């Protein structure tokens, strides 16, 4: 049977778009340039198929507008956020969002049970999307993203470790019925691969020292490896397949940035991912400078499907499709040269730079290109860099649901949208938590005294939009 090959491009990024009213500059002013950065982000994602964001909070109007604009660009499916429960102590969502041109046919989420400081009022957790890659329901990609507790002192460090244990259990439960398909785990883990931590015995303060690869990173990788490996081996055993013990020790997990990223310097194992540090939108240091000593806290971990890594699971491929089959009938191959840290500079996202693709259409466009680009108040989309990965998706050729042939220039994603229509697989939002947030804000501003009715109405409209 003929094969279809298509590109699958993925972007994961902490976009630093905190809820309305929270700025690094002055409150209720433009200190973080959120509207500008979200507008530029829409241009950035045009060349991707799956976009995974952290700190794109649903509290406020921007996330809703962003999802609507992305839908018009072809991202017909979305997943997120992680929402607070009506009766818990959290006031705002977890800020996680997944957009996809390919159908999202299953969603799930987990809010972590612990949090500290400002992270304690957010429903930080894990977001899951099952992305469909062929008309066959068993041909999909498991996608997980998270944003864990920030901070390195002993209290925050301990909470983060507990959150990761909750994430492991969530992954096991989620992939139990279909662990053989590829798994992608991304996010801002607030866990640095480039520095080891020790804590002051008396006060628990963190002391950071530069290293080749940190102990906490190695433990993170080992835990994810164990979780997915056990899920695959358990299903193989339940299906009566023979597991070759000689191969069960071969690694499944691929840290895509560690393996592929081109921005690492010298013999470094891990790239810098947090730019110039927290809240910095004007990056003054060269990310490729040997003197730059930043953190690597954002990751993109990939587990190839069993077909692509047969020795690791060491099971024979199935002949039929059942709930215990472990091997998918498609392949996702990493395109190494297109998989790297993306510094997400804004100078390549201005309107004039977009016109360069059409510079031969008219004299008018040529004049626009000669026009000086406006000076923007920021240099990068976020205080974090983005992570981008590209895969080659190979599957059997498909036809439309009515049996008609697929057009020559018709994408696989657009065909799959006919099999899995957006209206049947749309996100079902929860909104009761927004009333809780509105009530909390109203209580705060009323207690403060001297707050005008206009401000109260503004707060309520921002929250409930």
N, C-alpha and C positions, 0 to 999 in steps of 0.2 A: 504494500500500500504506500502511496506517495506520502512524503513527509513535508511538514510546514516548518519553516524556521523564521522566528521573529525575535526582535530585541525586546528585552524586559529591563527597563531602567528604573532604579529605585533611589530615592533621596530620603535620608533621615537627618533630622536637625532639631536642636533646641532653638526655637525661634525667638525666645525671650519676649513674648507678648503677654505680659502679665495683665491681670484684670484692670478694668477701668479705674482710674484714680490712683493707681500705684505706679510711681515713676522714680527713677533715680535722681531726677531733678526736682522740680516743685510739683506738689500735688495739683491735679486737675489742670496741668499745663502740658506742654509738649516735650517733656524731658526725654522720653524714650522714642519719640517719633514713630509711634506704633502704626498710624495710618499710612505713613510713607513707606515703612518697611513691609507692611502687608501688601501694599500695591506692587512693590518691587518683587516680593515673593511670588505673586501671581505670575509675573513674567518669568521668574526663575523656574517654576515647576512645569512650564509649557513643554519642555523636552523630556519629561519623565512620565512613567506609567503608573508608578506607585509612590506616594509621598507620605512620609511618616513624621509627625511633628510632636515635639514636646513644648510645653508652655504656650500652647495655643488655647487659652482658656475660654470656656463657653460662657462664663459669667461676664455679661456685657454683649454688645452688638457685633463685635468684629468677627468672631468665629462664624457666626451665622452668615454674615455677608461674604466672608471668605469662601465658605462651602458653596454658597450660591454662585459666586463668580467662577469657582473651580468647576462646578457642574456644567456651566456654559462652555467651558474649555474642553469638556469630554470626560471629566472625572465624575461619572454618573453615580458612583457608590462611595459612601463614606462610613466611618465607624468612629464613635467616640461621643462624648468623653467618658471618663470614669466619674460617676456621679455620687454625691453624698446621699445618704439615706435621710429621710425626713426627721428621724428622731436621734441621729447620732450627733457628735459634737462638731462635725465639719461643716463649714459654711460654703465653700466653693468647690468646683469640680477639680479633677486632677490634671487638666490641661493637655490630655493626649488626644491625638487625631490621626486617623489613617484615611487617605484618599486613594481611589483606584479607578483606572479606566477599565480594568478587568472586574467581573462581577465579584462582589463580596457576598457570599452565600450563608455565612455563619458569623456571629459576633458573640463575644463574651467579655467580661471585665471582672477585675478583683480590686477592691480598695484595701490597702494595707491597714492592719489593725493598730499600728503605732505611727506616731509622727511627733516632731518636736518643733517648737518655735513657730515661725510662720508656716512651715510645712505641716504643722499640726492642724491647721484649719483647712487644708486642702485634702481632697480625696485622692492623694497620691496612690498609685497602684499599677496594675498591668492591664493593657488593652490587647484584645485578640481579634484578628480577622482571618477568616478562611477565604482565600482568593482563588477563584476558579480559573483554570488554565486550559480546559477543554470542555466539550459538552458532557463528558463522562464525570459524574459526581465524585468519583474517586481520584480524579486528576486535579490536585489543588496544591496550594502553598500555605503552610501555617505561618502566620506573621504575628509576632508579639512585640510590644514596645512598652517601655517603662520609664519612670522618672523617680528615682529613689531619694531618700533623705539626704539633704545637703549637710555639709560640715564634717570635720575630721576629729573633733574632740571625742573623748570616750563615750559620752552619752549618745551623740549622733552616730558615731561609728557602730555602736552596739545596736541601735535601732535599725540602721541600714542592713546589717547582717541578718536581723530578724525578718526584715522585709524580703530579702533575697530568698530566705527559706520559704516564705509564703509563696513567692513567685515560682520556686521549683515545684511545689505541690500543685500549683495551678497549672503549670505546663504539663505535668504528668497526667492530671485529670483531663486536660483538654485534648491531648494528642493520643490518648489511650486507644481509641478505636481506629486510628489511622496514622500510626507513627512512621510509616515508611516513606511518606511524601516529604519533600524538602521542608525545612524549618528555618525561618529567619527571625532572629532575636536582635532588636535594636534598642537604643535609648540613651538617655543621660543617666549613667549609673552613679555619678558622683563618687567614683572609686578610681583612683589614679594608678595607672600601670607604670608610670615613670618615677614614682617616689614611694619609698617605704615609710610607714608610720610607726612611731612608738609613742606611748602616752605617759605623761608625768604621773608618777605613782600617787602623789598627794591630791592633785587637782584634776587629773585626767586631760590636761592640755596636750594637743598633738605636736609632735616634733617630726618634721618631714626631712628626709634625706634622699638625695638623688640616687637612683639605681638603674640597672639595666632592665629589670622587670620585677615589679613589686610582688610581694607574697600574697596580698589580697587579690590581685589580678589572677595569679596562678590558681588560687582557690576558686575564684569565680568560674574560670574555664573548666576546672576539674569537676565542679558541681554540675554545670550545664552538660558536660560530656556524660557524666553518670546518669543524669535524668533521662536524656534522649536514648542513650544506649540501652538502659534497662527497659524502657518502653518498647523498643524495637525487638529486643531479644525475648521479652515476655510474649509478645504477639506471635513471634515466630514459633516459640515452643507450644503455645496454645493451638497453633495451626498444624502441629505435628511435623514441622520442618526441622531439619538437622542443622544445628548450630556448631560451627567449627571453632572449637576453643582456641586453636592456634591463631585465629584472627581477631578474637574479641578484644584484644588489647590495642589494636590499631586505632588512632584517633579518628573521630567522626567530625569534630568541630573545626571550622575554619574561621579564624579571626580575619575578616576580609581586609581591614586596614593594615594589620600586621603583615599580612602576606603580600598585598598588592600596592599599597600606598606609595606614591612617588615623591612625597614631600618629606619623608624621613631623611635625616642627615647622617652621613657617615655610616657607622655601624649601629645606629639606634634601631631598636626593635619596634618602637611605638611612636606614632606621630603626635604632635600637639593638636588638641581639638578644642580647647577653650579660649582661643584667641589671646587677647591681652588681659584676660581675667574677667571676673564677674562684673556685669553691667557696662562694660566698655564697648561703645559702638564706633568710636574713632580709634582704630588700631594704629598705634604709632611705631610698633616694632615689626621688623620684617619676619614673617613666619618661617622663612628659610635661613634665617641668620643662625650661625652656630652658637651665638651667645644667648639666644632665646631659650628660656627654661620654663616652659609652660607645662600644663597637665594634659594627660590623655584620660578623659573620663567618659567619652562617648564611644560607643562600640556598635559594630554590626557583625554579629556572629551568624554563620551559615552552616547548616547541616545538609549536605546533598541528599537527594533521594536515594533509596536503596539501590535502584538501578545504576546510579552514578558512583556508588561506593560499595559494590557488592562484597568485597572481601571483609569489610568491617562488620557486616551483619552475617555474612557467610550463609545465606539461605538461597535455596533454589527459587527461580522466579515462578509465580503462579500461572496457571493456564486459564483461569477464569476469574471474574471479578466477584469477590464476596467480602463480607465484613472483616474477614481474617487475612485477606491478601495484604501483603506488605509492600509489594513493588508497584510503583506507579508506571503508567505507560507513556510517560513523556520524560524528557531530560532538560535539566537546567544546568548549563555550563557557564562557569564564571569567565567573563571577558576581563582579563587582568589589567590590560592597559587602560580600560575605562572605569576602573574601580579604584577610588582614591579619596583622600580628604579634599573637599571643595571649600576654598576659603570664602566663597560667596561675596566677593567684592561688588559694590553697587555700581562702580563706574562702567561695568559691562551690561547694566540693566536699564540705563536711561533710554528715553525715547529716541534720541539721536543715534545711539549705538544700535538700537533695533533696526533703524532704517538702513544700516549698512548692507543688509541682505538684499535690499532693493535699490542699490545705488545706481543701477543702470537704467532705471525706468524713465526718469525724466530729469530735466535741468533743475526742477524744483527740489527734488530729493538731493541732488548734488549740492545745492545751496544749503540745504538743511545740514548736510554732513560737514560743511565748512563752518557752520555756525558753532560758536563756542559752547561746550556743554555746560549746563548750570552747575554751580558749586553746591554740592549737597552737604548737609550738616553731619552726615555719617559716612564712614568708609566701607562698612560691612553690614550685611543683613542682620547680624546678631552678635552677641558676645561669644557665641560658640561658632565653630566652623561646621559645615555640613559634611555628611558622609554620603558618597554616591557609589553605587554598584551597578554594573551592567551584566546581564546574563543573556545567553543565547538559549531561547526556548525552542525546543524541537518536539513536535508532536505529529500524530497522524493528521492528514488533511481533513478538513471539515467542510460541511455544506450547510446551507441555511436550514432552519427547522422544517421548511416546506419542501425541502429537497432540491431547491434551485441552486445553481452553482454560485460560488463566492466570486465577487468582482475582483478583477486583477489587482486593484489598488485598495481593496477593502481589508482592513486590519482584522486580526484574530479577535481582538478585544471587542470590536464593533459587532462581529458575528456572535460572540458569546453573549452580548447584551440582548440578542434576540432569544436566546435559550433561557436566560436568567434575567427577565426584565426588571428594571430598576424599581418599578412600583411594587413588585412582589417581594423584593428583597431590601426595601428601604429601611433606614434606621428608624427605630421607634423611640423617640426621645422621652426622657423623664423631666418633668418641670416642677414638681412639688417642692424640690429643694430650693428653687429660686424664690419661692414665697418665704421660705425660712430665712434666706439671705436678705431679702427685702425687709423683713421684720427686724432682723438684727441691725441692719444699717439705720433703719428708722429709729430704733431704740437708742443707738449711739448718738445720732445727730440731735435727737430730742434732749437727751441727757446733757449734751454739751452746752445747750442753751444759746440763744442768739442766732440760731440758724434760720434762714429765711425759707419760706414755703417753696420758693423757686429751687433752692438747692435740694430740698427733700424730694420734690417732684423729679428733678434731674436724676437723682440717685435711683429712684424707683424705676424710671423709664430705662435707665441703663441696665439694671438688673433683669427686668422682666421682658425685655425685647427678645 
